[in-house]
């Protein structure tokens, strides 16, 4: 095909920030977006241009935070969003123009806290959210492995995201000049709320491509001699690969290490020598899965060690 694509987006946004007594903060914003796409298939004689305009109503956001004591903050927000389909979704690799796709829109509720302790060496942040999405755009693949997209009704996405870090040392004169460890954890419960296609009812199923639990951790150590090491670890739960939840990618663990030596040369230059290993366990797993692929062709082999 030979296509002429005109794509334009107009976004207007305004925001006001208020700092009040007793460590209260309020942020209020509102936005509006209009998107227009027009596709003319030049490879088809006398083809009628296909076009679509996506308009949203005002999308407001309100966020409030309060410092309770020390460096302990709590916050909450509510916001409405709007997302028109991209050019890649309207004109996917199947070559079929999909101006019938509708824009996504949803409302997000969020709350959490963040705090630092022990002279800011310990940092903790936990965030919880509940997201209601309508007209969710999901990916599918046909038997030629070409992708296309469809609106999937409404979804309910709940989750918790957390991170913590602790700095053991930071002294340029000691044997170990810097040492820090960190962890992060996510808990997701993303499900279709109302999604029916022809005779299939996926309501209540898990949304594909989202791991319910993921965990990451690491440590960084630097020495006065210039030697350093970085350790990283990652775990992922099984990931659903199709809307019917009949196929899942296996869980996997990844461990990586990097060891190096760095030294300053004069004032502005630095020399660094390092070596590293990824996937130390030589885990066999799939990465970049093709969601809802025809014929069960979901998997893409990831590198070994």
Secondary structure, DSSP 8 states (H G I E B T S, - for coil): --EEEEEEEEEEEEEEEEEEGGGEEEEEEEEEEEEEEEEEETTSTT---EEEEEE---EEEEEEEEEEETTEEEEEEEEEEEE---HHHHB-TT--B-TT---EEEEEEEEEEEEEETTTTEEEEEEEEEEEEES-EEEEE-TTS-EEEEE--EEEEEEEEEEEEEEEEE-TTSSEEEEEEEEEEEEEEEEEEE-EETTEE-TT-B-TT-BSEEEEEEEEEEETTSEEEEEEEEEE--EE-STT---EE--EEEEEEEEEEEEEETTTEEEEEEEEES-TT----B-S--TTBGGG----B----
